[in-house]
Every structure is written in C-alpha cells, then in structure tokens.
Amino acid sequence: MTRFCTYVSVAALLAGCGPSLATTVRTTQAFGATQRCSQGPFEIHVPAFGSRWGEDVTVEARGNGVQGHESVYVDGREIDRGEFASATSASNACTLSASDRAASATSANATAANASSASNASSASSTPDTQSAPVALVAAALPYTFPLRTDIARYHHEVDDWSKADGVLKRGQDLKFVIWSEHPLDLEGTVFVVTHSEMTAPGGDDKKWAAHLDEARTAAQKEAKKKQEEETARLAEVARCSALRGSDKKCHDEGIRTASEREAYAAFQAQCEDLARKNAASSACRDDGWRNDNERPDEAQTIALLRAMHGGSALPSPTRPPPAPQIETQPPKPSEHAEWIAGSYEWNGSDWVWIGGGWRVPDQDRAQHLTATAPTAPPPAPVEARPSQPVASAVWADGYWHYANGRWVWIAGHWAMPPRAGATWRASAWVVDGAQLRLDPGGWR
C-alpha cells in the first residue's frame, strides 16, 4: 500500500495518502512584559533560518487570559493580521473603575513644578507631558505550568508544491510579530512563547521529497489538462443550447436554457419587476427572490439590526496599534493603600487618544478614613484651561488641591470616561474631620 501511494494523483495526496513535510522545532524562547498592565504594542523579531522546505513560527501567551490584535511582517511588509482571544481575559486589575477615577483626579500626563500659592503655602501644579515610554519585552523563563495557553500569531510556509518554492525565506530575513490590545491587559505572570521550527523532508531525505514534488507536479498538469478539455466541451454545449428554439432534454438536464427559454424567463422577470413596482404580490415571483417595497425592511431597521449584532456600538474597530504609552508622573498618594493604575489609549473611532492613569483606592481606606489629611484649608483653586475633548462621551473632572509632604500640590483637571451614560462628576473636596481636614475624593453620580 505504501508503494502504491507513491504514484497516486494529486487528489489522492490531498486525501491524506501521500507523504508530508515534518515540523521540526529548533528554538523556543520566552518573553515577559516589563510592566504588569500594558496594551502594547509589543514587537517580537525572529531571524529566518532560510530552510529549503519552509519554516513555522508560532507566538502564544502562557499565563493570564489575553485578547487583542496581531500582525505579521516580513522585512517590514505586512503579510497577515488578525485577532486573538482567550476563553477568559484578566484585565480588571489594569482598568480604572468609577471609584478608582474618583480617588485621584489626575491629568492624562502630569509633572510637578514648584510654585507659590496665595496662602504662602508650598505648592506645585501638574502640566502636560508628551513624552512616550518604550514598550519592551525581555527574556523570561519558559513556564511549564500556567492557567491558560492562548494562540496569538503564526507564520507558516511549506514547500508542499513546487509553486511555493520561491516563497521560502532567505537566511536572516526579519520576521516581525506586532501584538497589541484595545485596553490594558493584566500580564502579571504571563509570558509570550515563540517556537521556531523548520519544515523537513520525511526521513530527512531531500532528494526523495524533490522527486515526490516532481511527480505531484506532473499529476497536477494532467489534471489541469483534463479540466480544460472538459471546460471546452461545456462551452461548446452552452453555445449549442443557446442557439436552439423550443426545449431540449440534454440542455435541460445540464441546467442550460435554450434561446426561447431565455426569452420566456426575461419576460417573467419583467412581469415580476412591474408587480414589485406596484407593491403587488406573486408567489411565483417571490419564489424567484422578488420582494416589493412593503416586504423589504427599511434602511433604519437594517442599520439598527447591524448595530445590535455588533454590541450596539457604531464606532469602527481600531485599524492600527496604539502609540507607545506616555510617561506619567504619579501625583501624591490619596490614601494609605492606594494602588497606581497606569494610563492607556482609547480609540475614538478614528484615532487613539490618551486617558491618564490614576490611583485605585480600596473601599476600606474610604470606610476607615485612611485618605489624605491636611492641617489647614487649601489655597484658592486656579483657573484651568481645558484641553480639547478627546471623545464625545468624555466628562471634564475639575482639578483639586492635594496636601502631601507638608505642602499643597495642585492636581490638574482631566477628561474622564463616565462609567455609564448620563453620569456627572462630583469634584474632590476637603471636609472637617476633628482638628484636621480630610480629603473626600471626587466621584461619579
């Protein structure tokens, strides 16, 4: 049976009877993100082996669930793009909730600068910073136990036909994988694993595989010649039927209308069009696919249906990765156990806009009065110039004075994303708490 399979046609090979190339793993590398929360973009570069029969490179995530977009490039030319997603995605630790943003009204980018206040208190004010921080992956240990494995991207090319021989990579050619997500992902304990393999001939016998490809090419040429002869015969039969008047059994069996049958069908189509124009009904026309105006859904219904199918959102998906994340200077900590959540980019339908980070304040800090305190009232609030609104749904959150390290620091206002439609922002304020003042962080209402 093995000897017979060596001489079968291409059709039999496709059925799985013939030999096939083997995927032989040569290198496996692991990379980790330099920060826990990130949306990328990450770049992974893999130099090609230049293998005769092709190569295979896979990128997967091992650890937390992830979801996002990927693109594959060869020498800077994009050859593939797609999306990836785990069954579950862990990002709660990297996304500011309504209460998180209420805990720290910080601008998208802020740096502290000394200034004197009207009350002679030492103060500082946050100002915009347009720098970007590089996003990098670093070498990591290969994990052997992990909660989830997610396939992210793949490059695969194998010479299973001589027509694919010119597509193999040359030694050292750059394979680049770009990975990014629309929202920050929790990458703590997650690594990206890159497996680089080459395609090898069965048994390592290159000459035998080349002979197999020659044989398959000859069989394919014979098959193509046979199909061409069949197509020529079919076109001749179409020409014969098209010239006939009346009916013909052979033409009917092959689904070809004669000249008189085409004329009758054209008259039927004209009749159906006239009935549709008059909003009349006809079972024969309906069976043929005709619908009058009363039977067609209107445009508004169609658009509403399409939006419902896409989660009710009318915004198009991002068409490119976000820029490198911007550098942020953390404002003073608003409570004892507050955790900093870095800013991230949001897609506004046509471009990426930066939404700054903030402090995550635990509920127990609020309940136990562990937020910031001050000995005296803050200086008067300065007049702030609002930057352009990044997205239509963004709400302006006013800045406020924060007391830290014996001085007042101005935390600039910022554009914030409301947790739900119609939510308004309640500004931060200082309230009396015994002999001192205590920060009442702003929030949504």
Sequence and secondary structure as in RCSB ss.txt:
>XXXX:A:sequence
MTRFCTYVSVAALLAGCGPSLATTVRTTQAFGATQRCSQGPFEIHVPAFGSRWGEDVTVEARGNGVQGHESVYVD
GREIDRGEFASATSASNACTLSASDRAASATSANATAANASSASNASSASSTPDTQSAPVALVAAALPYTFPLRT
DIARYHHEVDDWSKADGVLKRGQDLKFVIWSEHPLDLEGTVFVVTHSEMTAPGGDDKKWAAHLDEARTAAQKEAK
KKQEEETARLAEVARCSALRGSDKKCHDEGIRTASEREAYAAFQAQCEDLARKNAASSACRDDGWRNDNERPDEA
QTIALLRAMHGGSALPSPTRPPPAPQIETQPPKPSEHAEWIAGSYEWNGSDWVWIGGGWRVPDQDRAQHLTATAP
TAPPPAPVEARPSQPVASAVWADGYWHYANGRWVWIAGHWAMPPRAGATWRASAWVVDGAQLRLDPGGWR
>XXXX:A:secstr
 HHHHTT  HHHHHTT S   EEEEEEEEEEEESSSEE   EEEEEE    TTEEEEEEEEEES  EEEEEEEET
TEEEEEEEEE SS   GGGS  HHHHHH    SS EEEEEE TTS EEEEEE    B    EEE    S  SEEE
EEEEEEEE SSGGGGGGS  TT EEEEEEE SS EE TT EEEEEEEEEE GGG HHHHHHHHHHHHHHHHHHHH
HHHHHHHHHHHHHHHHHT SS  HHHHHTT   HHHHHHHHHHHHHHHHHHHTT   HHHHHTT   GGGS  HH
HHHHHHHHHTTT  S   SS     B       SBTT EEE  EEEE SSSEEEE  EEE  HHHHHTT B EES
S             SSTT EEE  EEEEETTEEEEE  EEE  SSTT  EE  EEEEETTEEEEE  EE 
